[in-house]
Amino acid sequence: MAGQGKRMRPHTLMTPKPLIPVGGKPIVQRLVEDIAAMCDEPINEIGFIIGDFGDAVEKELLEIASSLGARGKIYYQDVALGTGHAIYCAEPSLTGPVIVAFADTLFRADFKIDSNQDGTIWVKQIEDPSQFGVVKVNEVGAITDFVEKPKDFVSDLAIIGIYFFKDGDHLKRELKYLMDNNVVKGGEYQLTDALENMKQQGVVFRPGTVDHWMDCGNKNATVETNRMILEFEKDHMMVSDAAKIENSILIQPVQISDGVTIVNSVVGPHVSIGKNTRVLNARLTNSIVRSESFIQNAVIENSLVGMHTSVDLKALDLSMGDFSTMN
């Protein structure tokens, strides 16, 4: 999670992208909880590979690990030298069974990791695979090829960014080989090159499939992921008892955090509101409003509103002629 999150600007100017909330929880927290749920054995350690995010962020990440009964470790990627280099930054943790996950993707699946397999690479069948890394699979279900962003069709099984390795030490050796021998593509060390070397040495990777793959790469994708998360969890109560709702309508599913005040408003469906935010005389649908914000006299849809933000569209004293439009 060391990237700068440029596609999510301005929301990532103050908050690292994996800590932006969807459905009331940071993306990275949901990711590690979902991974923990598909493991038969407890997770002993979670390594977070980050940039210079500051002490408060590091503390929050360590608390996420602790909430799962795991030891948290912070690693730093100071220079963006590719996925292979980023993972190798966590070299002390690459031993024994290892799961690697990129922290801008979420998933829904009903399975357990098969720890007897050499390795598993999770994929999702998609219509247009040209913008993703894909895998080719043979007749016995083993992965035969890794192809980055194919211009011509070779497979529709896109790699979603979650990997299981039975032998993390082997992965570590292959990543080190890339850097020792300056094996780069586009100036970066690629994880897929290490995977290819492991495959050539006899490691059998098999594809794992997910029911839903949810992207958090930009604003629209994150708002859509929030909508999907709320739908998945709509049978659970997501309105805090510490929220104050007056003369307002909540259209489920919504997620309302502690300290939220909603007055004379209609909120939902598919809205998440962070702690201590106030909503007055407003209509909110399909949006994320983060903590400590103020929304008044506004109609908001398909939006991501940051922390400590004020949206107050006061009533106007107008004299407008016929056939006029004001945007």
C-alpha positions in Angstrom: 0.0 0.0 0.0 3.0 2.3 -0.7 1.5 4.1 -3.7 0.5 7.7 -3.7 -3.1 7.1 -4.8 -2.9 9.7 -7.6 -6.1 8.5 -9.2 -7.9 9.3 -6.0 -6.8 12.9 -5.6 -7.8 15.1 -3.8 -9.0 12.4 -1.3 -5.5 11.0 -0.9 -3.7 14.2 -0.1 -4.4 13.7 3.6 -5.4 10.1 3.8 -3.6 7.1 2.2 -6.0 5.4 -0.2 -6.2 2.1 1.7 -7.5 4.0 4.7 -10.4 5.6 2.9 -13.6 4.0 4.4 -16.1 1.9 2.4 -19.2 0.8 4.3 -17.7 2.4 7.5 -14.4 0.6 7.5 -11.0 1.4 5.9 -10.4 -0.5 2.7 -7.3 -2.2 4.1 -9.2 -3.3 7.3 -11.9 -4.9 5.2 -9.2 -6.6 3.0 -7.3 -8.2 5.9 -10.6 -9.3 7.6 -11.7 -11.0 4.4 -8.4 -12.7 4.0 -8.4 -13.9 7.6 -11.9 -15.4 7.0 -10.5 -17.6 4.2 -7.6 -19.0 6.3 -8.0 -22.2 8.2 -5.1 -21.3 10.5 -4.7 -18.0 12.5 -2.7 -15.2 10.9 0.4 -14.7 13.0 1.7 -11.5 11.4 0.6 -8.8 9.0 3.2 -6.7 7.3 2.0 -3.3 5.8 4.3 -2.0 3.1 3.8 1.8 3.0 5.3 5.1 2.1 5.9 8.0 4.5 2.3 8.0 5.9 3.1 9.4 9.4 2.9 8.0 12.9 -0.9 8.2 13.2 -1.4 6.0 10.1 1.1 3.5 11.3 -0.6 3.3 14.7 -4.0 2.7 13.0 -2.5 -0.1 10.9 -0.9 -1.8 13.9 -4.3 -1.7 15.6 -5.9 -3.3 12.6 -3.4 -6.2 12.9 -4.0 -6.5 16.6 -7.8 -6.7 16.2 -7.2 -9.9 14.3 -4.9 -11.3 16.9 -1.8 -10.8 14.7 1.5 -9.0 15.2 1.7 -5.9 13.0 4.9 -4.8 11.2 5.5 -1.7 9.2 7.8 -1.8 6.1 8.7 1.1 3.8 9.0 1.4 0.1 10.8 4.7 -0.3 11.1 4.6 -4.1 8.4 3.2 -6.5 10.3 0.4 -8.2 7.5 -1.9 -8.9 5.4 -4.7 -7.3 8.3 -7.1 -6.9 10.4 -4.5 -5.1 7.5 -3.5 -2.9 6.9 -7.0 -1.7 10.7 -7.6 -1.1 10.6 -4.6 1.2 8.9 -6.9 3.6 11.7 -9.5 3.3 11.7 -10.5 7.0 8.1 -11.5 6.8 8.5 -13.6 3.7 8.9 -17.0 5.3 6.6 -20.0 5.6 3.1 -19.8 4.2 2.5 -16.2 2.9 -0.4 -14.3 1.5 0.3 -11.2 -0.6 -2.4 -8.7 -1.3 -2.6 -5.3 -3.0 -4.6 -2.9 -0.8 -6.8 -1.2 -3.3 -9.0 -4.2 -4.1 -11.7 -6.0 -2.2 -13.5 -9.3 -2.9 -16.3 -11.6 -1.9 -15.8 -15.3 -2.0 -16.9 -18.5 -0.2 -13.8 -20.7 0.1 -10.9 -21.6 2.3 -7.2 -21.5 1.2 -5.9 -25.0 0.3 -2.5 -24.9 2.1 -1.5 -28.1 0.3 -1.2 -26.3 -3.0 2.2 -24.8 -4.0 0.5 -21.5 -4.7 -2.8 -19.9 -5.6 -3.4 -16.7 -7.7 -6.9 -15.3 -7.4 -8.6 -14.2 -10.7 -11.9 -13.0 -12.0 -13.3 -13.6 -15.4 -13.9 -10.2 -17.1 -15.1 -8.9 -20.4 -12.1 -6.6 -21.2 -8.8 -8.0 -19.8 -6.6 -5.7 -21.8 -5.9 -3.4 -18.8 -5.0 -6.2 -16.4 -2.5 -8.9 -15.9 -4.1 -12.3 -16.9 -3.2 -16.0 -16.6 -3.6 -18.8 -19.0 -4.6 -22.2 -17.6 -4.1 -25.7 -19.1 -6.5 -28.6 -19.2 -5.5 -29.8 -15.7 -6.2 -26.4 -14.1 -2.6 -25.3 -13.6 -1.4 -21.8 -14.6 0.9 -21.9 -17.7 1.5 -18.2 -18.5 1.3 -14.8 -17.0 0.6 -12.0 -19.4 0.6 -8.3 -18.5 -2.1 -6.1 -20.2 -2.4 -8.2 -23.4 -3.1 -6.2 -26.6 -4.5 -9.3 -28.2 -6.8 -11.7 -26.4 -5.0 -14.6 -24.6 -7.3 -15.0 -21.6 -10.1 -13.4 -19.7 -8.9 -14.4 -16.3 -7.7 -11.2 -14.7 -5.3 -11.3 -11.7 -7.1 -9.4 -8.9 -4.0 -8.9 -6.7 -4.2 -11.6 -4.0 -1.7 -14.5 -3.9 -1.0 -17.5 -1.7 2.5 -19.0 -1.5 3.1 -22.2 0.5 6.8 -21.4 0.6 7.4 -17.6 1.2 11.2 -18.2 1.3 11.1 -19.3 -2.3 9.3 -16.2 -3.3 11.8 -14.1 -1.4 14.8 -15.8 -3.2 13.2 -15.1 -6.6 12.5 -11.5 -5.8 16.1 -11.0 -4.7 17.2 -12.6 -7.9 15.3 -10.0 -9.9 17.1 -7.2 -8.1 20.5 -8.8 -8.0 20.4 -9.3 -11.8 18.5 -6.0 -12.6 15.6 -7.8 -14.2 13.3 -4.9 -14.9 10.4 -4.0 -17.2 9.6 -0.3 -17.7 12.2 0.5 -15.0 10.4 -1.7 -12.4 10.8 -5.1 -10.8 7.6 -7.1 -11.5 6.1 -9.8 -9.3 5.1 -11.7 -12.4 8.7 -12.2 -13.4 9.3 -13.9 -10.0 6.2 -16.0 -10.5 7.4 -17.1 -13.9 10.8 -18.2 -12.5 9.1 -20.1 -9.7 6.9 -21.9 -12.3 9.9 -22.8 -14.4 11.4 -24.4 -11.3 8.4 -26.6 -10.8 6.1 -24.6 -8.6 2.5 -25.3 -9.6 0.2 -22.3 -9.4 -3.5 -22.7 -9.6 -6.2 -20.1 -10.1 -8.6 -19.2 -7.3 -11.9 -17.6 -8.2 -13.9 -14.9 -6.4 -17.6 -14.2 -6.7 -17.1 -10.4 -6.7 -14.1 -8.2 -7.3 -14.4 -4.6 -6.2 -12.0 -1.9 -7.2 -11.1 1.1 -5.1 -8.8 2.7 -7.6 -10.7 6.0 -8.3 -13.7 8.0 -6.9 -16.4 6.4 -9.0 -15.1 2.9 -8.4 -14.9 3.5 -4.6 -18.4 4.8 -4.4 -19.6 1.8 -6.4 -17.7 -0.5 -4.0 -19.4 1.2 -1.1 -22.7 0.5 -2.7 -21.9 -3.2 -3.1 -20.6 -3.6 0.4 -23.8 -2.0 1.9 -25.8 -4.5 -0.2 -23.8 -7.4 1.0 -24.2 -6.3 4.7 -27.8 -5.0 4.5 -29.0 -7.7 6.9 -26.8 -6.3 9.7 -27.7 -3.1 11.6 -25.4 -0.4 10.3 -27.0 2.7 12.0 -25.3 3.6 15.3 -27.3 4.0 18.4 -25.2 7.1 19.1 -26.5 8.8 15.9 -29.3 11.4 16.2 -32.0 11.2 13.5 -34.7 13.8 13.6 -37.6 14.2 11.1 -35.7 12.3 8.5 -36.0 9.2 6.4 -33.3 6.6 6.0 -33.6 4.4 2.9 -31.7 1.2 3.5 -29.0 0.1 3.2 -27.1 2.9 4.8 -24.2 3.0 7.3 -24.4 5.8 9.9 -21.5 6.2 12.4 -21.3 7.4 16.0 -22.1 11.0 16.6 -23.9 11.7 13.3 -26.8 14.1 13.3 -29.4 14.0 10.5 -32.2 16.5 10.5 -35.0 17.2 8.0 -33.2 15.0 5.4 -33.6 11.9 3.3 -30.5 9.7 3.3 -30.0 6.5 1.2 -29.9 4.2 -0.3 -26.2 3.2 -0.4 -24.9 6.1 1.8 -22.1 5.8 4.4 -21.6 8.7 6.8 -18.6 9.0 9.1 -18.4 10.0 12.7 -19.7 13.4 14.0 -21.0 14.5 10.6 -24.1 16.7 10.4 -26.7 16.5 7.6 -29.4 19.2 7.6 -32.1 19.8 5.0 -30.4 17.5 2.5 -30.9 14.6 0.1 -28.1 12.0 -0.1 -27.9 8.9 -2.3 -25.1 6.5 -3.3 -22.3 8.4 -1.6 -19.6 8.4 1.0 -19.5 11.3 3.4 -16.5 11.1 5.8 -16.2 12.2 9.4 -16.5 15.7 11.0 -18.3 17.1 7.9 -21.3 19.4 7.4 -23.9 19.0 4.6 -26.8 21.5 4.4 -29.4 22.4 1.7 -27.7 20.0 -0.8 -28.7 17.2 -3.1 -25.7 14.8 -3.3 -25.5 11.7 -5.4 -22.6 9.5 -6.5 -20.2 11.5 -4.4 -17.2 11.1 -2.1 -17.0 14.0 0.4 -13.8 14.3 2.5 -13.3 14.9 6.2 -13.9 18.3 7.8 -15.7 19.4 4.7 -18.6 21.9 4.5 -21.2 21.9 1.8 -23.8 24.6 2.4 -25.9 25.6 -0.6 -27.9 28.4 0.9 -31.2 29.5 -0.5 -31.0 32.3 -3.0 -33.1 35.4 -3.5 -33.9 35.1 -7.2 -35.7 36.9 -10.0 -35.4 34.7 -13.0 -37.2 35.0 -16.3 -39.0 32.4 -18.3 -37.1 29.5 -19.9 -34.1 30.1 -17.6 -31.6 27.4 -16.4 -29.3 27.7 -13.4 -26.7 25.0 -12.8 
